[in-house]
Amino acid sequence: MDLQLKGKTALVSGSTQGIGFAIAKRLLEEGAAVIINGRTEARINESIAKLQKAVPGADISGVAADFAKAEEVTALLEKVPEVDILINNAGIFEPKPFAEITDEEWMRFFEINVLSGVRLSRHYFPKMLARNRGRIIFISSESAIMTPDEMIHYGMTKTAQLAVSRGLAELTKNTAVTVNSLLPGPTKSEGVDEFVRQLAEKQNITPAEAETDFFKTMRPSSLIQRFADVSEIANLAAYLASPLSAATNGAALRADGGLVRSIY
């Protein structure tokens, strides 16, 4: 299927690894020009080299920015004034008991996970409306609906993303601009590998055993009972970025392996 992304330019925040990297790769495979983002030039250059090898001839570039620093986001926007597709993927997570989460950590999670997308969207969204075309996608999480008791601060930020996404979608009425959220379930990324390793160390078991135990005890409602591959998330993101998804707007689409128990 041709997703009609040739000639489109996409910015994917937080894309030097994991889901963001997989989305960038998938968009490149469809012929889009992609701007990746990471916190350092070294990580960006390393990721660009990998993407060029994976997708020969791809139009790929990168801009460094730490989304915990508003001034670096401003600099990014000056370097990348317009895009056709914005993927708000930058984010952090960390399991931590609720009583141990400090005010500073609550604010840090909100700054990076929520305000990153707000700041980018605030710049690009009016331009998309003026051109009457564009796509904004927030990479949220199933944790937005089923707040994890081991990461309440993370779940809060993912729910906030849904509110921002739906609110922006309300402003697209009678235009060709769409704003949607994508909700991955547990996904096999570098960060999750470290999370599983930490679980294994705490329980004195192997990482494979920790993964099995994770789905048995912490995510028992998962229907696939495994971590999703990042490419499975990227496939849905690419469709949402495509002109073919024109009738999908203001939605929160799940790629959660059936973890969330609802039919709507």
C-alpha positions in Angstrom: 0.0 0.0 0.0 1.3 3.5 -0.9 0.8 5.7 2.1 1.3 8.8 -0.2 4.1 10.3 2.0 6.5 11.1 -0.8 7.3 14.8 -0.7 6.2 15.2 3.0 8.5 16.4 5.7 8.2 14.9 9.2 9.7 15.8 12.6 9.9 12.9 15.1 10.9 14.1 18.6 12.9 11.7 20.7 13.8 9.5 17.8 17.4 8.3 18.2 16.1 5.0 19.6 13.0 2.9 20.4 9.6 3.8 19.1 10.7 7.1 17.7 13.5 5.6 15.8 11.2 2.9 14.4 8.7 5.6 13.3 11.4 7.6 11.6 12.5 4.5 9.7 9.0 3.6 8.6 8.3 7.1 7.3 11.6 7.1 5.4 10.6 3.8 3.8 7.5 5.5 2.6 9.5 8.3 1.0 9.0 11.1 3.5 11.9 13.4 4.4 12.5 12.9 8.2 14.1 15.1 10.8 15.1 13.1 13.9 15.8 14.5 17.3 17.9 13.5 20.3 19.7 15.3 23.1 23.2 15.1 21.6 24.7 15.5 18.2 26.6 12.3 18.7 23.4 10.2 19.2 21.8 11.9 16.2 24.8 11.2 13.9 24.9 7.6 15.1 21.2 7.2 14.4 21.4 8.9 11.0 24.1 6.5 9.9 21.9 3.5 11.0 18.9 4.9 9.1 20.9 5.6 6.0 22.1 2.1 6.0 18.6 0.7 6.6 17.0 3.0 4.0 19.5 3.8 1.2 19.0 7.2 -0.4 16.7 8.3 2.4 16.3 12.1 3.1 17.3 12.2 6.7 18.6 14.9 8.9 18.6 15.7 12.7 18.5 18.5 15.2 19.7 18.1 18.8 17.4 19.4 21.6 16.8 18.5 25.2 13.1 18.9 25.9 13.7 19.6 29.5 15.1 23.0 28.3 12.7 25.4 26.7 15.5 27.4 25.1 16.7 24.3 23.2 13.2 23.7 21.9 13.1 27.3 20.7 16.4 26.8 18.8 15.0 23.6 17.2 12.0 25.5 15.9 14.2 28.1 14.4 16.1 25.4 12.5 12.9 23.6 11.5 10.3 26.3 10.8 7.7 24.1 9.1 6.8 20.4 8.8 3.9 18.5 7.3 3.9 15.8 10.0 4.8 16.2 13.7 5.3 13.1 15.8 5.4 14.1 19.5 7.3 11.1 20.8 9.8 12.5 23.3 9.3 11.2 26.7 10.7 9.6 29.8 9.6 6.9 32.3 10.8 5.4 35.5 9.2 3.1 38.0 9.1 4.6 41.5 6.9 4.3 44.6 4.4 7.2 44.7 5.5 8.4 48.2 9.1 8.8 46.9 8.2 10.9 43.9 9.4 14.5 44.6 7.8 17.7 43.4 10.8 18.2 41.2 10.3 14.8 39.6 6.6 15.5 39.0 7.5 18.7 37.2 10.3 17.1 35.2 8.0 14.4 33.9 5.4 17.0 32.9 8.0 19.3 31.3 9.4 16.5 29.1 6.4 14.3 28.4 3.7 17.0 28.1 5.2 20.4 27.4 7.5 18.9 24.7 4.5 18.2 22.5 2.7 21.4 23.6 5.6 23.6 22.5 6.1 21.9 19.2 2.4 21.9 18.4 2.0 25.5 19.4 4.5 26.4 16.7 3.5 24.0 13.9 -0.3 23.7 14.4 -1.2 27.3 13.2 1.0 26.8 10.1 -0.8 23.6 9.3 -4.2 25.3 9.6 -3.0 28.1 7.4 -2.0 25.6 4.7 -5.0 23.4 5.3 -3.0 20.3 5.6 -0.9 18.5 8.2 -0.7 15.7 10.8 0.1 15.8 14.5 0.4 12.6 16.4 1.0 12.3 20.1 2.7 9.0 21.2 0.8 8.4 24.5 0.5 5.0 26.2 -2.0 2.5 27.5 -0.9 4.0 30.8 -3.0 7.0 30.0 -6.1 4.8 30.5 -4.8 2.3 33.0 -2.5 4.3 35.3 0.3 2.0 36.5 0.7 2.0 40.2 4.5 1.8 39.9 4.6 4.9 37.7 1.8 7.2 38.6 3.7 10.3 37.5 4.3 8.8 34.1 0.6 7.8 33.7 -0.5 11.3 34.6 1.6 12.8 31.8 0.2 10.2 29.3 -3.4 11.1 30.2 -2.5 14.8 29.8 -1.4 14.1 26.3 -4.8 12.7 25.4 -6.4 15.9 26.6 -4.1 18.2 24.6 -4.5 16.0 21.5 -8.3 16.0 21.6 -8.4 19.7 22.4 -6.3 20.5 19.3 -8.4 18.2 17.2 -11.4 20.3 18.1 -9.7 23.3 16.5 -9.3 21.4 13.2 -13.0 21.4 12.4 -13.7 21.7 8.6 -10.0 21.5 7.7 -7.7 18.8 6.3 -5.5 18.9 9.5 -5.8 16.0 11.9 -4.6 15.4 15.5 -4.6 12.0 17.0 -3.0 10.0 19.8 -1.4 6.6 19.5 -1.4 4.4 22.7 1.3 1.7 22.6 1.2 -1.0 25.2 4.4 -2.5 26.7 6.9 -2.3 23.8 10.3 -3.7 23.5 12.6 -0.7 23.4 16.0 0.1 24.9 14.3 1.7 27.9 12.1 -1.3 28.5 15.1 -3.6 28.3 16.6 -1.7 31.1 13.3 -1.8 33.0 13.1 -5.6 32.7 16.8 -5.9 33.7 16.1 -3.9 36.9 13.1 -6.1 37.6 15.2 -9.2 37.1 17.9 -8.0 39.5 15.4 -7.1 42.2 13.8 -10.6 42.0 17.1 -12.4 41.4 15.8 -14.0 38.2 16.7 -13.9 34.5 15.4 -11.1 32.2 13.3 -13.7 30.3 11.7 -14.8 33.5 11.2 -11.2 34.5 9.3 -10.5 31.3 7.1 -13.5 31.7 6.4 -12.5 35.3 5.7 -8.9 34.3 2.8 -9.9 32.1 1.5 -12.5 34.5 1.5 -10.2 37.6 1.6 -6.6 36.3 -0.1 -6.7 32.9 -2.3 -9.8 33.1 -5.0 -8.4 30.8 -2.6 -8.3 27.9 -4.0 -10.6 25.1 -0.7 -11.0 23.3 1.3 -11.6 26.6 4.5 -10.2 25.2 6.1 -6.9 24.5 5.2 -5.4 21.1 7.9 -4.8 18.6 8.6 -1.1 17.9 7.8 -1.8 14.2 4.3 -2.7 15.1 3.8 0.8 16.7 5.5 2.5 13.8 3.2 0.9 11.2 0.2 2.5 12.9 2.0 5.8 13.2 2.8 5.8 9.5 -0.8 5.3 8.6 -2.0 8.1 10.9 0.6 10.4 9.2 -0.7 9.5 5.8 -3.3 11.3 3.7 -5.2 8.0 3.7 -6.1 8.5 7.4 -8.1 11.7 6.6 -11.3 10.5 8.4 -9.4 9.6 11.6 -9.3 12.8 13.7 -9.4 13.4 17.5 -8.9 9.7 18.1 -6.9 7.8 20.7 -5.9 4.6 18.8 -4.5 1.7 20.8 -1.7 -0.6 19.9 -1.7 -2.1 23.3 -1.9 -5.8 22.6 -5.4 -5.9 23.9 -4.3 -4.9 27.4 -7.0 -2.3 28.0 -10.3 -4.0 28.7 -12.9 -2.0 26.7 -14.7 -2.3 23.4 -14.6 1.4 22.6 
